């Protein structure tokens, strides 16, 4: 992994080198999940860097394939995290309209600004298609994932197809949450097993029911299919909130996920890109949340990891534009030695980060401050009541808190 120096601290991107603070976070906050956001973004960066930097040495290419070719699974990580964080953020008194407006404020401003360098990159490399106004008409409002043609769902800034899925998830979330939170604990545990099983079955469904030219879109892009991962995140958050989750701790869950990820290269492509790590993601996300809640050690809670997680949305939006534009300018047909490829990848990583920071600070944060709805004031009661238990709290909560940062990606 890339070693960088940020704010005087040496770290590996995706993990902290050195002591991890043991101080537990404030009650209810889950900073480790913010840190994990950058890990997911780094996976996506890895597969794109691997895809666009041709290696001259076959053994090096084979090793890089094992390490990075499964990076599409970072999107699966995003979708599960999104469902978990949104569910965890639900607070009393928030209605669907407030929630939807908060999501629009979170996603659209940075996305629309990032379309500008995406178009500039297409112009600089003479790749702007004649139908670009139609592509923009799908990409700008984030509805491109509903189109089965890769020309449309990859559109102007290809990574934003996943945001198109997220917008569908956000639209459905109030209804999904209202239904799932009424399930008993046993039913939620059944769902926690059934949903990964359904994800694994989607390639088979595609083979049986979907035209060959649209199977990739159906399995990897189609929002209702990818919503299975989002639903899993909701179910896991409800189980954790009720104190009903049973799973390994963070070190074991991390080791299981890493071992799982390193083995995915040998799976068929359709399973590799979606289902391959869904089980271990389902173990890792609750483990990271519980590490925060119980004050256990978590390298993802360090301030460097959290900072990288906070800028991960901008990083995600811009990294592919950087990689593809530069590689087309220097020549796509050229092959690179392993060390040259590592240097290029590090340059792309740092360059994408340096562009993501101002996008986060000057677009994303100001837009959220100005556009997000103000939470309604809760009148004080005549007498303080004891805090509700997990199941009582579920019954009381009616909508998500737009102040809480949720996953997009």
Helices and strands as residue ranges (DSSP letters): E 3-6, E 9-12, E 15-16, H 31-52, H 58-68, H 73-88, E 90-91, H 96-124, H 132-139, G 144-146, H 150-154, G 158-160, H 161-180, H 185-209, G 212-214, H 215-216, I 217-221, H 223-241, H 250-263, G 264-266, H 269-272, H 278-293, G 299-301, H 303-310, H 312-330, H 338-359, I 360-364, H 365-371, H 390-396, E 399-400
